[in-house]
Amino acid sequence: MAEQKRASWKDPTLPDEYPQPEELDEKAEQDVSATTEESSKDQAVKCSPNLLQMLKAAESRCTTQSRDREEPEETKAGTGDLVTEGLKTDMQIQFTDQKQEFNKRPIKAGRRSLSRSISQSSTDSYSSVCSDSSEDESSPRDKLQKTSKGFSDFCIKNIKQADFGRREIQIAEQEMPALMALRKRAGEEKPLAGAKVVGCTHITAQTAVLIETLSVLGAQCRWAACNIFSTQNAVAAALAEGGTSVFAWRGESEDDFWWCIDRCVRADAWQSNMILDDGGDLTHWIYKKYPSKFKKIKGIVEESVTGVYRLYQLSKAGRLCVPAINVNDSVTKQKFDNLYCCKESILDGLKRTTDVMFGGKQVVVCGYGEVGKGCCAALKALGAVVNVTEVDPICVLQACMDGFRVIKLSEVVRQVDMVITCTGNKNVVGREHLDRMKNGCIVCNMGHSNTEIDLASLRTAELRWERVRPQVDHVIWPDGKRIVLLAEGRLLNLSCSTVPSFVLSVTATTQVLALIELYNAPEGRYKQDVYLLPKKMDEYVASLHLPAFDAHLTELTDEQAKYLGISKHGPFKPNYYR
């Protein structure tokens, strides 16, 4: 796997095409903002009838034999009608028993006792997530590995970890009901047959469920990691053993990061036609290095604020030659993944890396978007004194009314115990702030990329870096003062802990439906622009998760629906609602 010289991958920044936000003049900045607002209101996807027909057909053919218990008639009607109103189709998609899938347990013969197996799994799980140590310290690029079936088109840390990774994926499947439902409802129809999806996301047990769902729906996949610290090596091994071309391992260098992306793209006799990206690095690499391949792409699905901003820049400049769907601004991403996922995982990441007690600690959270809201709520609940920095007056007002003090970072940086960035911007915490922090201050990032903390200013001769734990560094000043930097300023929760599988099921299902929509859309339906999924699809994704809570929808009467001026089956919100 090391046939290419590493020296050829020393161009990771690709600076020409994406000016940083602060480089835009006032007019350009207004134009980008206007483009974003216009896309939010006017460029909402007019959902393909084929997609909704497929889902409706699947829903209508769900037999009562597959249910463990009888449901009230009004509940059945409400859930079925939620998908679409009055659609008819001749497609034949057969349902099978969903609950039977989740009640199955893998049976494997083993020599160890059950208690020994559980103990070992717990140890392995913690190691796979929180440690970058390995018995084999050589680079995966320097060795050729093969699966038990002779498959070798991959590059990971250790293929021998595949069995453990498979167990991790099976655990995640239990908490991702919507993806498992899509496999049952559309698996035989293969709506992604012929799709060749190249992806760049975090490679965890949850995204493995997403990748394998795409395969069940007919797609061929090649995958790389969007973060050098978030890959779970055992999961990557399980994906490779299952036949997915995956190029990622925990603890990649910057050089490795771009090499892995290139290996995904530059495959012999394999031309991707769909992109699933998280952060925009994959899209940018294909656009810059392989323009001929980029023009053959049928659609792009992007889930991060950073990647979406890049797409809007390309669109504004007239250089986006394929349609794209902005998943980040869908309701199912903003109000669930960004909020609830970060609300639970911020504490997990901080506890695992620092063993810190939150009660009474002075904390600054930079940014009060959905990620910042989740972080603030979690920290406040454990007794931390939370301060907020924010540039948007609307978000400032929300923070004030939620009971948080809104300040400038420079005003309190000498007193705080912890600084957490959640903005998606760059240099939010600069060297002038870092110099003034007190001894032992914890600094970390919950945004997508590592640009929010000015790390370049810390890599100087007078400052000393000391690794104290995996993903935990002490940066030491000449006078002995030290700050605690987590994950080298990269995304804390996925670099240092795990994230809730259930809430990621919401985002992953939205991504799958976006890929299906773009791939099956007739020629000319979408222009070379950035679109949002319609609220009807957001509501459908939400409905797939309701059975897990035994939640029963109330249905509008005809009179109530007429009074509100909407269909009794939705959508219940306008397309511009977020």
N, C-alpha and C positions, 0 to 999 in steps of 0.2 A: 504493500500500500504506500510505499515511500518512493515511487518512481519519479515524482516531481521534485525539483530542487526547491527547498524552502525559501531560498533567496528571491524567488520569483513572486512571493506573496508579501512583499514589503510595501504594498500600496493600499493599506486598508482604509484610508480616510476618504478617498474618492471625493475630493473637495469641490469639484466644479459645479455640480448640478443643484445642490441644496444649500442655499445661503442660510446662515443661522438667523433666528428671528431678529436679533438686534441689528443685523446688517441691512434689513429692509428699511427703506426710507418711509416717511409717514404715509405717502400716497400708496405705496405698495402694501404697507401693512393694512391700510383700510381696504384695499382691494382684496387681500387674502381673507380678511374678516367678512367682507361682503360676500365673497364666494362661498365661504363656509356657511353663512346664514342662508344664502340662496339655496345651497344644496340641501340644507336641513329642511327647508320648507317646500321647495319646488322639485327637487331631484329625488324625492322618495321613490323607491322602486315600485313600479306598477306590477305587482306580483304576477308572475306567469300563471295563466289559467291551468297549464299542464301540471305545475307543481301542486296547486291547491286541489286539482282534480285527483291527482295521485293520492294525496293525503286523505281527501274525502272518501275516495274509493276504499282505501285501507280501513278507515274508520267505520264505514257502513258495513263492511264484511266481517267485523269482529263478532264472533259467535259467543253465545251465552255459555257454551261448554267450557270456554277458556277462563271462566271467572270462578274464583274460589267461593264466592258468596253472591247472593242476589243483591243488586243495587236498586234503589228507588227509580221508578220510571222517569221521573223528572230529572234525575241526575244523569241518566243515560242520554236523554234527549239533549240536555244542556251541553254535555261534553261533545257529543257528536256534532251538534249544530255550530259549536264554537269555531270549527275549522273553516267552514264557508257556508254560504246560504244559497241553497237551490242549485248546487252544482251537480251535473250528471256526467257519468263517464262509463266507457266500456272496458277500461283497464282492469285486468285481473290480477289483483295483489292479495294474496291470502295471508290472513293473520294466523299466527300460532300462539300458543299459550305463553304469555309474557311472564306470568308469575312463576310458571314452572321453571323458567330459565333462572330466576333469582333464587329459587329454592334448591337448585342443584348444588351439590358440593363436590369439588374434585376429590376423587379417591385415589390415593397413591400409596403403594406399599413402601414401607420404610422400616429400617432396623431400629430407629430411635423410638423411644417412648413418646407419648403425646406431650408430656411436660417438658421433655428435652427439646422437642421440636419447637414448641412455643417459645421457650427461653432463647433458643438459637435464632429464631426468626426476629424476635424483639431486638436482639443485639445486631443482627444483620441490617435490620431496618434503620436503626439509628446510625449505623456506620455508613450505610449507602447514602443517607441524606446529609449527614452533618460532618462527614470526614472526606478529605481528598486523598487520604493515605491509601496505599495499595502495596501488595506484595511485589508486584512488578512495576517498577518506576520508569521503565522504558516507554518511549512515546509509541502510541498505537500506529503511528505512521511508519514506524520502523519494522513492523511485522505483518505477516499475512496470516489471517485467521479464516477458518471455514466453519460452517455450521455442521450439524450432524448429517445434513442432506447434501453437503458439498457446496453450498452457497457461499460466495466470498465477496460479493459486491457491497461491502460495508467497511466501516472503520470505527471500532469502539475500543473500550478499555480491555474487556475480558469476556469472551463469548461463554466461558464456563459458568458465568453467573446467571445464565438464561433461566434456569429453573426457579431460582429465587425471584427474579424479575417477573416471571409469569405469575407467581403467587401475589406479588404486589398489584399487578394489573387486575387479577381476579377480585381482589379486595375493592379496588376502585370501581369496578363494574357494578358492585352492589349498591354504590352510592351515586350512580349516574343513570337513573332510570330512563330518561328521555332518549339518550343515545341507544340504549338497549331496545327501547320501543321502536326507534327508527329502523334498527336492524331487522326487527320482526315485520314491520309494516311495509318496508320498501326493499327488503333484501332480495326478494325474488324478482322484482321489477328491474333492479340494477339501474337506477336513474343516473349513475355516474359511469356507466359502461363506456369505455373509450377515453375517459378522463385520465390525464397524466398530471398528477398534482405534485408540485415541488413545494415543500414546506420548510419554514424556519420558525420554530416556536421553542418554548421550554420543553425539554424531553423528560417528562415525569410519567408516573403511572396514569394520571388523568389524561394527558395528551396522547398516551399510548392507546387508551380506549377510543379517543377521537380518530387517530390514524387507522386503527383496525376497523372502525365503523366505516370509514371511507372505503376501505378495501372490500368490506362486505357489500357495500353499495355499488361496487364495480370499478372503483378507481385503482390505478397504479400509483404508488407513492414513493418519493425519495425525500429524505428528511435530514435537516441539520438543526443545531441548537442556536437559539437567539441570545443565549447568555452563557458565558464560559464557566459559571459556577453552579448552574441549576440542574444540569443533567444528572439523572439517577442512572449510574452505570449498569446496574442490574436490569433496569427497565430497557435501556438501549440494547442490551444483550438479548433480552426476550424478543424485542421487535426484530432484531437481525435473525434470530433463530426461526422466527415466523415467516421470514422471507422479505422483510422490508429493508430497503437500502437506507441505512441510517449512518450518518457520519457525525459523531459527537462523543465526547467524554468529559467527565467532570475535571475542571482544572486546566482547560485548554489555554494556550497562550494566544495573544492577539493574532499571531501568524497562523496558528492552528485554526482559529475561528474562521478566517477568510478562506483557508485551504479547504475546510470542510464544506463551506457554502459552494465553493467552486466545484468540488467533486460531485455535489448534488446536481449542479446545473450541467456540467460538462461530462455527460454520460454518452458512451458510444451508442448510436442508433436509438436514441431516446430523446424526443423533443417534448418538453413539458407544454401543456396548454392551459394550466390553471396554477395560480400562485396563492398559497395561504401563508401570510406573513404576520409577524409580531415584531414591530419596530421599524420595518422598512428596509433593513439591511439586505435581505435577499432581493427585493424588488430593485433596489438601487444597483446591486452588483450585476444583475442581468441587464438592466437598462444601460449601464456604463460599459460593461465588458463584452456583452453579447447582444448588441442591438438587433441583429437579425433574428435571434431567438425571441427577444422581447416582443417583436412585432407579430409573432405567431401565437402569443398568449391570448386566450379567449376572455379571461377575466381574472381580477385580483380581489382577494378578500383580506382586509387588514383590520387588526383588532386593537392596536395601541394608539394613543394620542400622538406619539412621536411619528409613527408611520403614516397616520392619517394626515398630519400636517404636511409631510413630505409629498403625499399624493396631491393635496390641494395646491401645493407649489408647482408641481409638474403640470397640473391641469390649467392653472392660471397662466403659465408660460406657454401653453399650447404644445407641450411635449409628452403629454399622457396619451399614448396611442391605443390604449385598451380601456374598457370600462372597469370600474372598481366599486366594491361595496364597502362602505365604512361601518364596520361592526362596532367600533368603539363607542359611537354615539347612539347606538340602539338602546332602547330602554332596558332590555335584558342584560346588557353589558354594564351600563352605567349604574343602575340601581341595585344590581345584585353582585356581580363580580367585583366591581370597583369598591363598593361599599361593604358588603357583608364578608367577602373574602379577606379584605385587608383588616377589617375589624377584628377578626379572629386570629389571623396569621401574624399580625404585628407583634402581639404579645409572645407568641410561640417563638418567633425568631429572636427576640431580645432575651428571653429567658434561656434559650439553649446556648446562646453565645456568651452571655455576661452574667447569668444568675442574679440579675439585678432585682431589687425590690422596688415596686413602683410607688407605694404609699408615701406621700410627702415629697416626692421628687419634683423638681422644677423642669418642665419639658416645653420645648418650642417645636410646634409642628408648622412647617413652611408649606402653605397651600391649604385651602379649605374647599377643594372640589370633593367629589365623592370619595376618593381615596383618603383625603385629609379628614373628612367627616368621620369615616370609619375608624381611623387611627385615634382621633381625639376622643370619640365615644368610649373606645376600649380603655384608653389610658385613664380617662376621668373616672370610669367605673371602678378602677383599682386604687383610686385615691391620689393619683398624680395631679399636680397643679399645672394645668395645660394653658400655654399661651399660643397664639396663632399669628402668623404673618400672611398677608394676602394682598394682591394688587387689585382685585375685582371688588368694587364697592358693594355689589349684591352679595357676594360670598362673605364679605366683611360683616354686613348686616346680619346674615344668617348666623355667623359665628358669635356675634354679640348676643343675639336672641337665644342662642343655645347655651349661653352662660360662660363663654370664653373671653378672655382678655385679648384684644388684638393690638399688636405692637409692631415696631420694627425690630429686626433681629439685633441690630447694633445697640439697641437700648437695654437689652437684658442678657447679652451674650456672656458677660462676665459672671453672671450668677447661676446660669442654668446647668442642670446635670445631664441633659440629653437634647440633641437637635436631630429632628427627623424631617427630611425633605420629601415633598409629594407634589411637585409642580409640573414635571415634564420639561422644565426649562434648563438653562445652563448657568453655572457659576452662581447659584442661589446662595451658597455658602462659600465665600472667598477667603483668601489668605488673611485679609484684615480681620475677619471674624475668627478664624482659627487661631491666630496669634493671641487674641484676647480671651479665649476660652479658659476656664479654670482647669486645674489638674484633674484628670480622670473623667472629663466630659465625654459622653458617648455620642458619636456622630454616625448616622446611617441614612440610607435612602430607600424610599418606597416607590419611587418612580421607575420607569422602564429602563432607562440607560444610566450610565455612570457620569453624566455630564453635570449633574446638579451640584456636586461638591467639586471644588477646584483642586483636583488631585495633583495636577501638574505642578502647582506651587508648593506642594509638599515633598516633591522628589528633588530636593536640593541637598547640597553638601553638608549644610549645618544641621539638618534634621536626620535623625536616625530612626529607621523602621525596625520593629522587633515583632516577629510572629509569636504569639502566645498560645493561640489555639487555631484550629482550622477556621478560616474566614474572620479571624480576629487579630488585628495589628495594633500595636502601640506605636504612635508617632511621637518621638521624644525630642523636645527642644533642648538647646544647649544648657539652659538653667535647670534641667531635670523635669520640667513640666511635660506631661504626656496626655494625649487624647486617645480614646479608644475608637478606632475606625473599623467598621464592620463591612465585610464582603468587598473591601476595596471600593466602596461607594456604589456598588451595584445593588440590584433589587434584593432587599433583605429577606423577604419571606421565602422566595423560591431558592435563594442561595444558601440560606442558613436553617431552613426548616421545611415543613410541608404546608400545603394549602388544602382547604376543605374540598373534597371531591364533589359534593352535591352542588355547591354553587358554581363550580367549573363546568358541571353538566349543562347549566343554563347557557353559558357562553359558547361551549363547544357545539351544542345543538344549533344555536344561531349560526355559527360558522358553517356547519354542514348544510343547512338550508340555503345559506347564501351561495355556497358553491353549486348546489343543485340548480338554483335559480339562474345563475350566470351561465352555467354550462348548457342548460336546456333552453335558454331563451332563443327565440327565433332571430334570424339576422335582422339587424336594424332596430331591435327593441331598445337597446342601450347605445348611447353615443359614447364618445371617448371622454368620460367624465366620472365623477365620484357620486355614488348614490347611497341612500339609506334604505334599509328594509322597511316595508310598511308595518304599521302598528298591528295589522291583522296577523302578521307572522310573529311579532313579539308576543301577542296574546296566545297564539297557538303554542309557542315554546313554553310559556308559563303554564298552560293547561296540561301539558305533558308531565309536569312535575307535581301537580296537585294530588294525584292518588297517593303519593308518599306520605301526605299529611292527613289523608282521609277527609280532604276538604270538599265541600259541596257547594257548587255555584248557585247563586240565586238568579233566576231568569226574569227579565223584564216582561211585563205584560204588554200586549199590543198598544194599549192606551199610553203606558209609560214611555214606550219606545217612540211613539208618535209625538208625545209631549217634548221629548229630548231631541227629536229630529235625527235619530240614529236607528240602525238596524238592531233588533232585539238580540242578535247574535254577534254584534260587534262589527267593526272595531269601535271601541268605546272612547278612544282618544284620537285627536287629529294627528296627522303625520308629523307636524312640527313639535309635538309634545315630547319632552325628554324627562 
